[in-house]
Amino acid sequence: YEAIPKEAVHEVILVDDASSDDTVARAREISDLIVIVHERNRGYGGNQKTCYREALRRGAEVVIMIHPDFQYDPRHVPRLLVPILRGEADMVLGSRFLAGDPRRGGMHWWRYLGNRFLTTLQNLVLGTAFSECHSGYRAYHRRVLAAIPYQTFADGFLFDSQLLAVVAGAGFRIREVPIPTRYTSE
């Protein structure tokens, strides 16, 4: 939370997906953090559905997803915002592959190979040429989330792929920006 550039965002929403640790108590100590708690685990996609629905309800023009494991450096939020704010993109993917070989940043070889394989397949199916289809660092203009039926997508990890496929298929402009890779032992 502290690493998010506050001059680049208006609000930060945390959706706790029924964690069993002290996440909610610690989050509620931050006065300007909006905290939503799922009483039962709704899954990776279910969590995003709640986030996006709440952001749209609160009037967000741009929504940025950042995984809370600190793998994606929040200081790069402005990089994801710029193409949308300039009117060059409707959706932005933060790519670990555009920034160089992510294995140098700690990406395991099996994750690297899996990402390459799945991204190649998705590009073939979607008719796209993304360097990475599996980034958890994404930005959306409001019109994208308002136009696609993301509430009907899977509650699990398939959610991101479904969302990308529908956004690409609908003809929205999708851009990638380089982001550094950061994997740590924890």
Secondary structure, 3 states (H helix, E strand, C coil): CCCCCHHHCCCEEEEEECCCCCHHHHHHCCCCEEEEEECCCCHHHHHHHHHHHHHHHCCCCEEEEECCCCCCCHHHHHHHHHHHHCCCCCEEEEECCCCCCHHHHCCCHHHHHHHHHHHHHHHHHHCCCCCCCCCCEEEEEHHHHHHCCHHHCCCCCHHHHHHHHHHHHCCCCEEEEECCCCCCCC
